[in-house]
């Protein structure tokens, strides 16, 4: 089962990717950037959050590929 294979780091990546997806949904639907609203528009902190969310997405792509190959 997929859920039993996820460790804490994997779950962190999943949560960050969900946050990123919700933020993009808000940007697309309402032109509202929640991360920018909370942490400032393109401040160093908001840019760091965007980078971490992007890295989480890349990590999940690699994790899914690895899981698919092990089945």
OpenMM code with the backbone's topology and positions (N, CA, C; nanometers):
from openmm import Vec3, app, unit

residues = "UNK UNK UNK UNK UNK UNK UNK UNK UNK UNK UNK UNK UNK UNK UNK UNK UNK UNK UNK UNK UNK UNK UNK UNK UNK UNK UNK UNK UNK UNK UNK UNK UNK UNK UNK UNK UNK UNK UNK UNK UNK UNK UNK UNK UNK UNK UNK UNK UNK UNK UNK UNK UNK UNK UNK UNK UNK UNK UNK UNK UNK UNK UNK UNK UNK UNK UNK UNK UNK UNK UNK".split()
positions = [
    Vec3(0.0840, -0.1188, 0.0000),
    Vec3(0.0000, 0.0000, 0.0000),
    Vec3(0.0878, 0.1240, 0.0000),
    Vec3(0.0517, 0.2221, -0.0776),
    Vec3(0.1307, 0.3437, -0.0928),
    Vec3(0.1477, 0.4178, 0.0383),
    Vec3(0.0420, 0.4334, 0.1169),
    Vec3(0.0485, 0.5118, 0.2398),
    Vec3(0.1494, 0.4531, 0.3387),
    Vec3(0.1615, 0.3215, 0.3429),
    Vec3(0.2534, 0.2598, 0.4387),
    Vec3(0.3988, 0.2772, 0.3967),
    Vec3(0.4254, 0.3156, 0.2718),
    Vec3(0.5617, 0.3353, 0.2249),
    Vec3(0.6133, 0.4762, 0.2496),
    Vec3(0.5293, 0.5675, 0.2888),
    Vec3(0.5710, 0.7062, 0.3054),
    Vec3(0.6297, 0.7288, 0.4442),
    Vec3(0.7496, 0.7885, 0.4475),
    Vec3(0.8101, 0.8241, 0.5753),
    Vec3(0.7777, 0.9706, 0.6074),
    Vec3(0.8303, 1.0206, 0.7167),
    Vec3(0.7988, 1.1576, 0.7598),
    Vec3(0.8447, 1.2604, 0.6564),
    Vec3(0.9596, 1.2389, 0.5950),
    Vec3(1.0098, 1.3314, 0.4936),
    Vec3(0.9166, 1.3336, 0.3728),
    Vec3(0.8690, 1.2150, 0.3319),
    Vec3(0.7739, 1.2052, 0.2206),
    Vec3(0.6460, 1.2825, 0.2520),
    Vec3(0.5941, 1.2657, 0.3740),
    Vec3(0.4714, 1.3347, 0.4132),
    Vec3(0.4918, 1.4861, 0.4151),
    Vec3(0.6095, 1.5292, 0.4571),
    Vec3(0.6407, 1.6721, 0.4540),
    Vec3(0.6360, 1.7258, 0.3126),
    Vec3(0.6915, 1.6495, 0.2183),
    Vec3(0.6895, 1.6889, 0.0776),
    Vec3(0.5468, 1.6921, 0.0240),
    Vec3(0.4654, 1.5963, 0.0651),
    Vec3(0.3251, 1.5932, 0.0221),
    Vec3(0.2515, 1.7173, 0.0735),
    Vec3(0.2701, 1.7482, 0.2001),
    Vec3(0.2017, 1.8641, 0.2588),
    Vec3(0.2467, 1.9937, 0.1918),
    Vec3(0.3773, 2.0087, 0.1696),
    Vec3(0.4266, 2.1288, 0.1022),
    Vec3(0.3724, 2.1396, -0.0399),
    Vec3(0.3614, 2.0276, -0.1093),
    Vec3(0.3075, 2.0297, -0.2456),
    Vec3(0.1595, 2.0657, -0.2465),
    Vec3(0.0867, 2.0192, -0.1478),
    Vec3(-0.0551, 2.0553, -0.1368),
    Vec3(-0.0689, 2.2047, -0.1106),
    Vec3(0.0140, 2.2579, -0.0210),
    Vec3(0.0116, 2.4018, 0.0056),
    Vec3(0.0419, 2.4793, -0.1222),
    Vec3(0.1416, 2.4341, -0.1968),
    Vec3(0.1747, 2.4999, -0.3230),
    Vec3(0.0615, 2.4927, -0.4236),
    Vec3(-0.0036, 2.3781, -0.4304),
    Vec3(-0.1155, 2.3631, -0.5234),
    Vec3(-0.2324, 2.4532, -0.4852),
    Vec3(-0.2609, 2.4608, -0.3557),
    Vec3(-0.3685, 2.5492, -0.3107),
    Vec3(-0.3344, 2.6954, -0.3396),
    Vec3(-0.2088, 2.7334, -0.3194),
    Vec3(-0.1684, 2.8707, -0.3486),
    Vec3(-0.1852, 2.9015, -0.4972),
    Vec3(-0.1439, 2.8083, -0.5836),
    Vec3(-0.1618, 2.8295, -0.7276),
    Vec3(-0.3090, 2.8349, -0.7651),
    Vec3(-0.3913, 2.7552, -0.6982),
    Vec3(-0.5356, 2.7616, -0.7230),
    Vec3(-0.5922, 2.8979, -0.6878),
    Vec3(-0.5482, 2.9539, -0.5757),
    Vec3(-0.5921, 3.0879, -0.5369),
    Vec3(-0.5438, 3.1938, -0.6351),
    Vec3(-0.4211, 3.1787, -0.6832),
    Vec3(-0.3678, 3.2736, -0.7814),
    Vec3(-0.4495, 3.2663, -0.9103),
    Vec3(-0.4777, 3.1458, -0.9548),
    Vec3(-0.5530, 3.1289, -1.0787),
    Vec3(-0.6972, 3.1738, -1.0700),
    Vec3(-0.7613, 3.1431, -0.9588),
    Vec3(-0.9035, 3.1730, -0.9456),
    Vec3(-0.9307, 3.3171, -0.9030),
    Vec3(-0.8467, 3.3689, -0.8142),
    Vec3(-0.8771, 3.4995, -0.7539),
    Vec3(-0.7640, 3.6015, -0.7635),
    Vec3(-0.6560, 3.5658, -0.8315),
    Vec3(-0.5366, 3.6501, -0.8385),
    Vec3(-0.4897, 3.6900, -0.6985),
    Vec3(-0.4951, 3.5936, -0.6059),
    Vec3(-0.4552, 3.6166, -0.4684),
    Vec3(-0.3434, 3.5200, -0.4319),
    Vec3(-0.2272, 3.5730, -0.4003),
    Vec3(-0.1111, 3.4936, -0.3614),
    Vec3(-0.1046, 3.4885, -0.2090),
    Vec3(-0.1468, 3.3774, -0.1513),
    Vec3(-0.1522, 3.3637, -0.0059),
    Vec3(-0.0130, 3.3717, 0.0565),
    Vec3(0.0844, 3.3067, -0.0036),
    Vec3(0.2211, 3.3117, 0.0496),
    Vec3(0.2712, 3.4554, 0.0482),
    Vec3(0.2486, 3.5254, -0.0625),
    Vec3(0.2891, 3.6650, -0.0718),
    Vec3(0.2165, 3.7530, 0.0280),
    Vec3(0.0899, 3.7243, 0.0516),
    Vec3(0.0116, 3.8032, 0.1463),
    Vec3(0.0603, 3.7837, 0.2897),
    Vec3(0.1025, 3.6625, 0.3220),
    Vec3(0.1471, 3.6330, 0.4584),
    Vec3(0.2914, 3.6778, 0.4813),
    Vec3(0.3792, 3.6474, 0.3864),
    Vec3(0.5228, 3.6683, 0.4075),
    Vec3(0.5807, 3.7862, 0.3297),
    Vec3(0.4974, 3.8552, 0.2533),
    Vec3(0.5445, 3.9688, 0.1749),
    Vec3(0.5670, 3.9294, 0.0298),
    Vec3(0.5392, 4.0231, -0.0578),
    Vec3(0.5499, 3.9967, -0.2010),
    Vec3(0.6961, 3.9874, -0.2429),
    Vec3(0.7409, 3.8670, -0.2744),
    Vec3(0.8750, 3.8359, -0.3213),
    Vec3(0.9839, 3.8816, -0.2242),
    Vec3(0.9578, 3.8702, -0.0953),
    Vec3(1.0622, 3.8916, 0.0047),
    Vec3(1.1528, 3.7690, 0.0046),
    Vec3(1.2635, 3.7783, 0.0743),
    Vec3(1.3548, 3.6642, 0.0819),
    Vec3(1.2849, 3.5422, 0.1418),
    Vec3(1.2006, 3.5648, 0.2423),
    Vec3(1.1304, 3.4533, 0.3057),
    Vec3(1.0281, 3.3900, 0.2123),
    Vec3(0.9504, 3.4704, 0.1422),
    Vec3(0.8512, 3.4127, 0.0510),
    Vec3(0.9208, 3.3407, -0.0639),
    Vec3(1.0310, 3.3948, -0.1134),
    Vec3(1.1067, 3.3261, -0.2195),
    Vec3(1.1606, 3.1927, -0.1696),
    Vec3(1.2080, 3.1890, -0.0449),
    Vec3(1.2562, 3.0642, 0.0137),
    Vec3(1.1435, 2.9620, 0.0221),
    Vec3(1.0257, 3.0058, 0.0605),
    Vec3(0.9101, 2.9148, 0.0671),
    Vec3(0.8780, 2.8602, -0.0716),
    Vec3(0.8781, 2.9465, -0.1741),
    Vec3(0.8523, 2.9000, -0.3105),
    Vec3(0.9564, 2.7967, -0.3528),
    Vec3(1.0823, 2.8203, -0.3189),
    Vec3(1.1894, 2.7265, -0.3546),
    Vec3(1.1694, 2.5934, -0.2838),
    Vec3(1.1374, 2.5963, -0.1557),
    Vec3(1.1169, 2.4725, -0.0790),
    Vec3(0.9984, 2.3940, -0.1341),
    Vec3(0.8911, 2.4628, -0.1678),
    Vec3(0.7740, 2.3957, -0.2262),
    Vec3(0.8109, 2.3338, -0.3615),
    Vec3(0.8873, 2.4058, -0.4409),
    Vec3(0.9317, 2.3514, -0.5698),
    Vec3(1.0191, 2.2287, -0.5528),
    Vec3(1.1111, 2.2335, -0.4576),
    Vec3(1.1962, 2.1170, -0.4307),
    Vec3(1.1141, 1.9988, -0.3808),
    Vec3(1.0104, 2.0260, -0.3023),
    Vec3(0.9218, 1.9182, -0.2556),
    Vec3(0.8526, 1.8518, -0.3739),
    Vec3(0.8104, 1.9319, -0.4704),
    Vec3(0.7478, 1.8755, -0.5903),
    Vec3(0.8437, 1.7878, -0.6687),
    Vec3(0.9667, 1.8327, -0.6858),
    Vec3(1.0678, 1.7529, -0.7564),
    Vec3(1.0952, 1.6236, -0.6802),
    Vec3(1.1060, 1.6343, -0.5482),
    Vec3(1.1275, 1.5160, -0.4646),
    Vec3(1.0140, 1.4149, -0.4831),
    Vec3(0.8896, 1.4641, -0.4880),
    Vec3(0.7763, 1.3731, -0.5054),
    Vec3(0.7774, 1.3064, -0.6421),
    Vec3(0.8176, 1.3796, -0.7448),
    Vec3(0.8287, 1.3182, -0.8775),
    Vec3(0.9267, 1.2015, -0.8718),
    Vec3(1.0431, 1.2247, -0.8121),
    Vec3(1.1440, 1.1185, -0.8030),
    Vec3(1.0964, 1.0029, -0.7152),
    Vec3(1.0237, 1.0338, -0.6076),
    Vec3(0.9715, 0.9298, -0.5187),
    Vec3(0.8687, 0.8426, -0.5897),
    Vec3(0.7799, 0.9040, -0.6658),
    Vec3(0.6784, 0.8277, -0.7393),
    Vec3(0.7446, 0.7392, -0.8446),
    Vec3(0.8439, 0.7916, -0.9132),
    Vec3(0.9163, 0.7106, -1.0131),
    Vec3(0.9819, 0.5915, -0.9458),
    Vec3(1.0472, 0.6152, -0.8326),
    Vec3(1.1129, 0.5066, -0.7593),
    Vec3(1.0114, 0.4024, -0.7129),
    Vec3(0.8969, 0.4472, -0.6637),
    Vec3(0.7940, 0.3539, -0.6171),
    Vec3(0.7364, 0.2737, -0.7333),
    Vec3(0.7192, 0.3373, -0.8472),
    Vec3(0.6641, 0.2674, -0.9640),
    Vec3(0.7607, 0.1603, -1.0136),
    Vec3(0.8891, 0.1880, -1.0056),
    Vec3(0.9885, 0.0907, -1.0522),
    Vec3(1.0037, -0.0268, -0.9564),
    Vec3(0.9716, -0.0061, -0.8286),
    Vec3(0.9875, -0.1140, -0.7315),
    Vec3(0.8681, -0.2097, -0.7303),
    Vec3(0.7591, -0.1729, -0.7959),
    Vec3(0.6405, -0.2610, -0.7986),
    Vec3(0.6527, -0.3700, -0.9004),
] * unit.nanometer
topology = app.Topology()
chain = topology.addChain("A")
for resn in residues:
    res = topology.addResidue(resn, chain)
    for name in ("N", "CA", "C"):
        topology.addAtom(name, app.Element.getBySymbol(name[0]), res)
